[in-house]
Amino acid sequence: VSQSRYSVFRGVSGDVNTGKVTDVFEPSQRGAFSEQGVFSAARDKKVARQFGDKVIEGRIAPDAKVKQLGFVAEDVEGAITKARQEGFDAIEFTSGADDLAEIVVINPKIVQTKSQLTDIWNKANQANK
């Protein structure tokens, strides 16, 4: 379980119908696990760049429950299902010949972009005035 906020990156491309490129982390983006209502992110910006025309950066909430799986050779879908049943917000694992770290976000509310965090901070400070 993660105890500190850390950056994740996601390569995004335009929507197949509208061409619009999103600035938020959301499961509606195309991806290997989109049919399960989840999405992948990378710890490395260079890795994320391989998966889209644009890279967006987000921060994982410090109280997010991230299940560390180590190396996963196959059945990632089964690992997602099990983690969801166990109440985890995301899973983190390595896979493939390059042993690249991947995060599959089950609960999209745990990832916020810099602009979303800035909005939250601004609203909190407006309330204190």
C-alpha positions as CSV (number, residue, x, y, z in Angstrom):
1,V,0.0,0.0,0.0
2,S,1.4,3.3,-1.1
3,Q,1.9,6.0,1.6
4,S,3.1,9.0,-0.5
5,R,1.9,10.9,-3.5
6,Y,3.9,10.1,-6.6
7,S,3.8,10.9,-10.3
8,V,2.3,8.7,-13.0
9,F,2.1,9.3,-16.7
10,R,-0.3,8.3,-19.5
11,G,0.1,8.6,-23.2
12,V,-3.2,9.8,-24.7
13,S,-4.4,10.2,-28.3
14,G,-7.5,11.9,-29.7
15,D,-10.9,10.4,-29.3
16,V,-11.7,8.1,-32.2
17,N,-14.9,10.1,-32.9
18,T,-14.1,13.7,-32.0
19,G,-10.3,13.9,-32.2
20,K,-10.3,15.7,-28.8
21,V,-7.4,14.8,-26.5
22,T,-8.2,14.6,-22.8
23,D,-6.3,16.3,-20.0
24,V,-7.6,14.1,-17.3
25,F,-7.0,10.5,-16.3
26,E,-10.2,8.5,-17.1
27,P,-11.1,5.0,-18.1
28,S,-12.8,6.0,-21.3
29,Q,-9.4,6.3,-23.0
30,R,-8.5,3.6,-25.4
31,G,-6.2,1.0,-23.8
32,A,-5.6,-2.7,-23.1
33,F,-7.9,-2.7,-20.1
34,S,-10.5,-0.1,-21.1
35,E,-13.3,-2.7,-21.4
36,Q,-12.9,-3.3,-17.6
37,G,-13.4,0.4,-16.8
38,V,-9.8,0.8,-15.8
39,F,-6.7,2.3,-17.4
40,S,-2.9,2.0,-17.4
41,A,-0.3,4.5,-16.5
42,A,3.4,4.4,-16.3
43,R,5.9,5.6,-13.7
44,D,8.2,6.7,-16.6
45,K,7.3,9.5,-18.9
46,K,9.3,7.9,-21.7
47,V,7.3,4.7,-21.5
48,A,4.0,6.7,-21.6
49,R,5.1,8.6,-24.7
50,Q,5.0,5.3,-26.6
51,F,1.3,5.0,-26.1
52,G,-0.1,8.3,-27.3
53,D,0.4,11.6,-29.1
54,K,0.4,13.5,-25.8
55,V,1.6,12.6,-22.3
56,I,-0.4,13.8,-19.3
57,E,1.0,13.7,-15.7
58,G,-1.0,12.9,-12.6
59,R,-0.4,12.3,-9.0
60,I,-1.5,9.2,-7.1
61,A,-3.3,10.2,-3.9
62,P,-1.3,9.5,-0.7
63,D,-4.2,7.4,0.8
64,A,-4.7,5.3,-2.3
65,K,-4.5,1.5,-1.8
66,V,-2.0,0.3,-4.5
67,K,-1.4,-3.4,-4.6
68,Q,2.3,-4.2,-5.4
69,L,2.4,-7.4,-7.5
70,G,5.9,-7.7,-8.7
71,F,6.4,-9.4,-12.1
72,V,3.2,-10.5,-13.8
73,A,3.7,-12.7,-16.9
74,E,0.0,-13.2,-17.8
75,D,-3.6,-12.9,-16.5
76,V,-3.4,-9.2,-15.7
77,E,-7.2,-9.2,-16.1
78,G,-7.5,-11.7,-13.3
79,A,-5.2,-9.6,-11.1
80,I,-7.4,-6.6,-11.7
81,T,-10.5,-8.4,-10.8
82,K,-9.0,-9.8,-7.6
83,A,-7.6,-6.4,-6.6
84,R,-11.0,-4.8,-7.2
85,Q,-12.7,-7.4,-5.0
86,E,-10.1,-6.8,-2.3
87,G,-10.8,-3.1,-2.3
88,F,-7.6,-1.8,-3.9
89,D,-7.6,1.4,-6.0
90,A,-4.8,0.3,-8.3
91,I,-2.3,-2.4,-9.0
92,E,1.4,-1.9,-9.8
93,F,3.5,-4.6,-11.5
94,T,6.2,-5.2,-14.0
95,S,5.9,-7.2,-17.2
96,G,7.5,-8.0,-20.5
97,A,11.0,-8.4,-21.6
98,D,11.9,-4.9,-20.6
99,D,10.6,-5.4,-17.0
100,L,8.7,-2.1,-17.3
101,A,6.6,-0.9,-14.4
102,E,2.9,-0.4,-15.1
103,I,0.1,0.8,-12.9
104,V,-3.5,-0.1,-13.7
105,V,-5.9,2.3,-12.0
106,I,-9.1,0.8,-10.8
107,N,-10.4,3.9,-9.1
108,P,-9.8,7.0,-11.3
109,K,-10.5,9.3,-8.3
110,I,-7.0,8.5,-6.9
111,V,-5.2,10.2,-9.9
112,Q,-5.3,14.0,-10.3
113,T,-3.5,16.2,-12.7
114,K,-1.5,19.3,-11.7
115,S,-4.4,21.5,-12.9
116,Q,-6.9,19.6,-10.8
117,L,-4.6,19.8,-7.7
118,T,-4.2,23.5,-8.3
119,D,-8.0,24.0,-8.5
120,I,-8.4,22.1,-5.2
121,W,-5.7,24.2,-3.5
122,N,-7.2,27.5,-4.8
123,K,-10.7,26.6,-3.6
124,A,-9.4,25.6,-0.2
125,N,-7.5,28.9,0.1
126,Q,-10.6,30.9,-1.1
127,A,-12.6,29.3,1.7
128,N,-10.0,30.5,4.3
129,K,-10.2,34.2,3.3
